Amino acid sequence: GDGATAALLHPFTQDQDLLELLSITTRSAPQMEEMHRGADPFTPAPRSLSSAVDVKRAKKAFFEAGGLDRFGVVARQVLGDVIGVALERAGIAGDDPRLSAVILPRLGPPTLDLMYLPVVQELLKAPALVLGDLTGHLGAGDFLANLADVVEHGVLDADRFALVLGGGGGFSWTAAVVRRTDHRAA
């Protein structure tokens, strides 16, 4: 993935693993693809309109057409849905005191303020954390890097939960609930 992140997956074993994945949910909002296309029409082939892809131009056209407000509404709606489903599948409530942290994607404050923090603060009691001071945004790699940092930096005590959030281009959002199993945790 982006940022050279990788994960090795295997069946959970209490004596080997520090995190147990209890649930993971992903939803998308394909109607938001216009943000990366702007006012340009669909074309028969990539770069039919121009030899270079200009994402800034497309976003500017999208925002000028009132897309930012629409995107904020859709993003918050989809994010709220993935959070609710992930928590339900994990069998915990948003106000469960064992839910110790909400790990946000490694995005800048404007994006976090627009779509993540309003939903997290409305639905959950746990503090929202932004990890990755040393890396910044890693694209799709944010999610795996955040899971690694939950373990490496001792974010969770044993038998505590974290909700890890991810987002990506193509406009998808992911929420995973993990539990720290190692009793040597922070």
C-alpha positions in Angstrom: 0.0 0.0 0.0 0.9 3.6 0.2 3.8 4.6 2.5 5.2 1.0 2.3 2.9 -0.4 4.9 2.1 -4.1 5.0 0.4 -6.6 7.3 0.7 -10.3 8.0 -2.7 -11.8 8.7 -3.2 -15.1 10.5 -5.8 -16.7 12.8 -5.8 -15.0 16.2 -3.9 -16.7 19.0 -4.0 -15.3 22.6 -0.4 -16.2 23.3 1.1 -14.6 20.2 -0.9 -11.6 19.3 -1.2 -8.2 21.0 -4.3 -7.1 19.1 -7.4 -9.0 18.4 -9.6 -7.8 15.5 -13.2 -7.9 16.7 -14.9 -6.3 13.7 -14.1 -4.4 10.5 -16.6 -2.5 8.3 -16.1 -0.6 5.1 -18.6 1.6 3.2 -18.1 3.8 0.2 -19.8 6.8 -1.4 -19.2 6.4 -5.1 -21.3 9.5 -5.8 -18.4 11.6 -4.6 -16.1 10.5 -7.4 -16.9 13.9 -9.0 -14.5 15.5 -6.6 -11.6 14.0 -8.6 -13.3 14.7 -11.9 -14.6 18.2 -11.3 -16.7 19.5 -14.2 -14.9 17.2 -16.7 -17.1 14.8 -18.6 -16.4 11.0 -18.6 -13.9 10.2 -21.4 -13.3 7.1 -23.4 -9.7 6.8 -22.1 -7.5 8.2 -19.4 -6.0 11.6 -20.2 -8.2 12.2 -23.2 -8.8 15.8 -22.1 -5.3 16.5 -21.0 -1.9 14.9 -20.9 -1.6 15.5 -17.2 -4.0 14.7 -14.3 -4.7 17.9 -12.4 -6.4 16.9 -9.1 -6.3 20.5 -7.7 -8.2 21.8 -10.8 -10.9 19.1 -10.4 -11.3 19.7 -6.7 -11.5 23.4 -7.2 -14.3 23.0 -9.8 -16.1 20.6 -7.4 -15.9 23.0 -4.5 -17.0 25.9 -6.6 -20.1 24.0 -7.5 -21.0 23.6 -3.8 -19.5 20.1 -3.5 -17.6 20.7 -0.3 -20.9 21.0 1.7 -22.3 18.0 0.0 -19.2 16.0 0.6 -19.2 16.9 4.3 -22.7 15.7 4.7 -22.2 12.5 2.9 -18.8 11.8 4.6 -20.2 12.3 8.1 -23.2 10.1 7.2 -21.2 7.2 5.9 -18.6 7.5 8.7 -21.4 7.4 11.3 -22.7 4.2 9.6 -19.4 2.4 9.6 -18.7 3.3 13.2 -22.2 2.1 14.3 -21.9 -1.2 12.4 -18.3 -1.9 13.6 -19.3 -1.3 17.2 -22.4 -3.4 16.9 -20.5 -6.3 15.3 -17.9 -6.1 18.1 -20.6 -6.1 20.8 -19.7 -2.8 22.4 -21.5 0.5 22.7 -20.1 4.0 21.9 -20.1 4.9 25.6 -18.5 1.6 26.8 -15.7 2.6 29.2 -13.5 -0.1 27.8 -13.4 1.8 24.5 -10.2 3.8 25.3 -9.3 5.4 22.1 -10.5 6.4 18.6 -7.6 6.4 16.2 -8.1 8.9 13.4 -6.5 8.7 9.9 -3.3 10.7 9.6 -4.9 13.6 7.9 -4.6 17.3 8.3 -6.8 19.3 10.8 -9.2 20.7 8.1 -10.2 17.2 6.9 -10.5 15.9 10.5 -12.5 18.9 11.5 -14.9 18.6 8.5 -15.8 15.0 8.7 -14.2 12.9 11.4 -14.3 14.9 14.7 -18.0 15.9 14.5 -19.1 12.3 14.1 -16.6 10.9 16.7 -17.5 13.5 19.3 -21.3 12.9 18.7 -21.2 9.1 18.9 -18.3 8.2 21.2 -17.0 9.0 24.7 -13.4 7.8 24.0 -10.7 10.4 23.1 -9.8 10.8 19.4 -6.1 10.4 18.7 -4.0 11.3 15.7 -0.9 9.2 15.5 1.9 9.5 12.9 3.8 12.6 14.1 6.8 11.0 12.4 5.1 10.0 9.1 2.3 12.3 8.3 -0.4 11.0 5.9 0.4 7.7 4.3 -2.6 7.3 2.1 -4.0 3.8 2.4 -1.1 3.0 4.7 -2.6 5.2 7.5 -4.8 2.3 8.7 -2.1 -0.3 9.1 0.5 2.2 10.4 -2.1 3.2 13.0 -2.6 -0.4 14.1 1.1 -0.8 14.5 1.4 2.4 16.5 -1.4 1.3 18.8 0.8 -1.6 19.8 4.2 0.0 19.6 3.3 3.1 21.6 1.2 1.3 24.2 -2.0 3.2 23.4 -4.2 0.6 25.0 -4.1 -1.2 28.3 -4.9 -5.0 28.3 -8.5 -5.8 27.6 -9.3 -2.3 26.3 -10.6 -1.5 22.9 -9.8 1.0 20.2 -11.8 2.0 17.2 -9.4 2.6 14.3 -10.8 4.7 11.4 -9.6 4.9 7.9 -10.6 6.7 4.7 -9.5 6.6 1.2 -9.9 8.0 -2.3 -12.7 6.5 -4.2 -14.4 7.7 -1.1 -14.5 4.8 1.3 -14.4 4.7 5.0 -13.4 1.9 7.3 -13.9 1.3 11.0 -12.3 -1.5 12.9 -12.6 -2.5 16.6 -9.5 -4.0 18.1 -8.8 -5.3 21.6 -5.4 -5.3 23.3 -4.7 -8.8 24.6 -1.2 -8.5 26.0 -1.2 -7.9 29.8 2.2 -6.1 29.4 0.4 -3.3 27.6 0.8 0.4 28.6 
